[in-house]
């Protein structure tokens, strides 16, 4: 993949694994920020309130630099780490995986727990549709109607589609430029006199 691309999942998915009577329910979610982790966990704990453990791992950011693992009462590194390992194995980021355990009456031991949490996480991710996203920089273009043809020419040549359009006294387009093409596209727009180009804060998508 290019340096400005990353893999994530398109929508939530689920998996299941059973070991010596213990049931492991796996849930994978696309993630935009850490705030979503709390809400997803609260939903699952409410729905599966009778389960003994709600273990999870997540990874965020185009390079996957932000992550966390949680064993939720299981022996250290027997749950969160194996779950996180599956996120890494699938090459994903912006993903939360939660594995809920219903105890089946038989102790599984360290290796049994690691295997079970790994398998439940893997099953959830196997069911997910993996998609490729690009890292984009966002800009606002403001220009007179007389410049429309010049602006549309650049957009057509670069394959960029505005995600917002506003037609008032002036025309305002909001666009995303792929990181690897950013400087090249900016240079093209700067050649259009009387066009205002303003960087915007990243949006969650």
C-alpha positions in Angstrom: 0.0 0.0 0.0 1.0 3.6 -0.5 2.0 5.6 2.7 -1.2 7.6 2.6 -3.4 4.5 2.6 -4.7 2.3 5.5 -7.1 -0.6 5.9 -10.1 -0.6 8.2 -13.5 -2.3 8.3 -16.7 -1.0 6.5 -19.2 -1.9 9.2 -19.7 -3.9 12.5 -19.2 -7.7 12.3 -19.4 -10.6 14.8 -17.7 -13.9 15.5 -18.0 -16.8 17.9 -15.7 -19.4 19.5 -16.4 -22.1 22.1 -13.8 -23.8 24.3 -14.6 -26.4 27.0 -18.1 -24.9 27.6 -16.9 -21.3 27.7 -18.4 -19.1 25.0 -16.5 -16.2 23.4 -18.5 -13.6 21.4 -16.5 -11.4 19.2 -17.6 -7.9 18.0 -15.6 -5.7 15.6 -16.5 -2.1 15.0 -15.1 0.7 12.7 -13.7 3.5 14.9 -13.1 7.2 14.4 -12.0 8.2 17.9 -11.5 7.0 21.4 -14.8 8.5 22.6 -16.6 5.8 20.6 -14.9 3.0 22.5 -16.7 4.0 25.7 -20.1 4.1 24.1 -19.6 0.7 22.3 -18.5 -0.9 25.6 -21.4 0.5 27.5 -23.8 -0.8 24.9 -22.3 -4.3 25.0 -22.1 -4.4 28.8 -25.8 -3.5 28.9 -26.8 -6.1 26.4 -24.5 -8.9 27.8 -24.7 -7.8 31.4 -24.6 -11.4 32.7 -21.2 -12.1 31.0 -18.1 -12.4 33.2 -15.6 -10.6 31.0 -15.8 -7.9 28.4 -12.2 -7.7 27.0 -11.1 -5.5 24.1 -8.4 -3.9 22.1 -8.5 -1.0 19.7 -6.1 0.7 17.2 -6.5 4.2 15.8 -4.7 6.5 13.4 -3.5 6.0 9.8 -0.3 4.5 11.1 -2.0 2.7 14.0 0.0 4.6 16.5 -2.8 4.9 19.1 -3.9 1.6 20.7 -5.0 0.1 24.0 -5.6 -3.4 25.3 -7.8 -4.5 28.3 -8.1 -7.9 30.0 -11.1 -7.0 32.1 -10.2 -9.3 34.9 -8.6 -12.1 32.9 -5.0 -13.0 33.8 -2.6 -10.4 32.4 -2.0 -10.5 28.6 -4.4 -13.5 28.1 -7.2 -11.5 26.4 -6.4 -7.9 25.3 -3.1 -8.8 23.7 -4.4 -11.7 21.7 -7.3 -9.6 20.4 -4.9 -6.8 19.5 -2.6 -9.3 17.8 -5.5 -10.2 15.4 -6.1 -6.5 14.6 -2.4 -6.3 13.7 -2.5 -9.6 11.8 -5.2 -8.3 9.5 -3.3 -5.1 9.0 -6.1 -2.9 10.3 -6.5 0.4 12.1 -9.5 2.5 13.2 -10.9 -0.7 14.7 -12.3 -1.8 18.0 -12.6 -5.5 18.8 -14.5 -6.7 21.9 -14.6 -10.3 23.0 -17.2 -11.2 25.6 -16.8 -14.4 27.6 -19.4 -16.6 29.3 -17.6 -18.9 31.7 -18.4 -22.6 31.1 -17.3 -24.0 34.4 -13.9 -25.3 33.3 -10.7 -23.3 33.8 -8.9 -22.9 30.4 -5.4 -22.0 31.6 -3.2 -19.3 30.1 -2.8 -21.0 26.7 -6.5 -21.8 26.5 -7.5 -18.3 27.2 -5.0 -16.8 24.7 -6.2 -19.2 22.0 -9.9 -18.5 22.7 -9.7 -14.7 22.7 -7.5 -14.9 19.6 -10.0 -17.1 17.7 -13.0 -15.1 18.7 -11.4 -11.9 17.5 -10.2 -13.5 14.3 -13.7 -14.8 13.6 -15.2 -11.4 14.0 -12.6 -9.8 11.7 -13.0 -12.7 9.2 -16.6 -11.7 8.8 -15.8 -8.0 8.3 -15.6 -6.3 4.9 -12.1 -4.8 4.8 -11.8 -1.5 2.9 -8.9 0.7 1.9 -9.0 4.4 2.9 -6.7 7.3 1.9 -5.3 10.0 4.2 -6.7 13.3 3.0 -6.1 16.9 3.7 -9.2 19.1 3.6 -9.5 22.5 2.0 -12.2 25.1 1.3 -12.2 26.8 -2.1 -14.0 30.1 -2.5 -14.2 31.8 -5.9 -16.4 33.9 -8.2 -18.8 32.2 -10.6 -16.6 33.4 -13.5 -13.8 31.1 -12.4 -16.1 28.0 -12.4 -14.7 26.5 -15.6 -11.1 26.8 -14.4 -11.9 25.3 -11.0 -13.9 22.4 -12.6 -11.0 21.7 -15.0 -8.6 21.2 -12.1 -11.1 19.0 -10.2 -11.6 16.9 -13.3 -7.9 16.5 -14.0 -7.2 15.5 -10.4 -10.3 13.3 -10.0 -11.5 15.2 -6.9 -15.2 15.5 -6.0 -16.2 18.2 -3.6 -18.0 16.8 -0.5 -19.8 20.1 0.1 -20.9 22.8 -2.4 -22.4 26.1 -1.5 -23.6 28.7 -4.1 -24.1 32.1 -2.6 -22.6 35.4 -3.7 -19.5 33.3 -4.3 -19.1 29.6 -4.8 -17.7 27.5 -2.0 -16.4 24.0 -2.4 -15.0 21.8 0.3 -12.7 19.1 -0.9 -10.3 16.3 0.3 -6.9 16.0 -1.4 -5.0 12.8 -1.1 -1.9 13.4 1.0 0.5 12.2 -1.6 -1.0 14.6 -4.2 -1.5 17.5 -1.9 1.3 19.9 -3.0 0.7 19.2 -6.7 -3.0 20.0 -6.5 -2.5 23.1 -4.3 0.0 24.4 -6.9 -2.7 23.9 -9.6 -5.3 25.9 -7.7 -2.8 28.7 -6.9 -2.5 29.3 -10.6 -6.1 30.4 -10.6 -6.1 34.1 -9.6 -8.6 35.4 -7.1 -9.4 31.9 -5.8 -9.1 31.6 -2.0 -7.7 28.3 -0.7 -8.1 27.6 3.0 -7.1 24.5 5.0 -9.7 22.9 7.2 -9.6 20.7 10.3 -9.8 17.0 9.7 -13.4 15.5 9.9 -14.3 12.1 11.2 -15.4 9.8 8.3 
